[in-house]
């Protein structure tokens, strides 16, 4: 199965557009888009949504997500992966990395894994 991304609401909307310019077939949504959690959704609920919708989270939230992710796993939950964006990256670098990962891997490879972009 191809990776399906969900961008955290704190990320610039231009990132979603940049990824889609590289390949319009990539399934990439942003918190607050139709059929996604609304803006302001708490992390535990967001992690539940991600698990049920089989989406990989792309975020720059290194303050609260790690603790909530550990709690989610401790209660038997799973994730379809989390990518933390390094602040040194740019929209272009992040978009190219998301495209490359989408192009070369399957969603199942990222279950319960976390990584950084750029790698």
Secondary structure, 3 states (H helix, E strand, C coil): CCCEEEECCCCCHHHHHHHHHHCCCCEEEECCCCCCCCCCCCHHHHHHHHHHHCCEEEECCCCCHHHHHHHHHHCCCCCCCEEEECCCCCHHHHHHHHHHHHHHCCHHHHCCCEEEECC
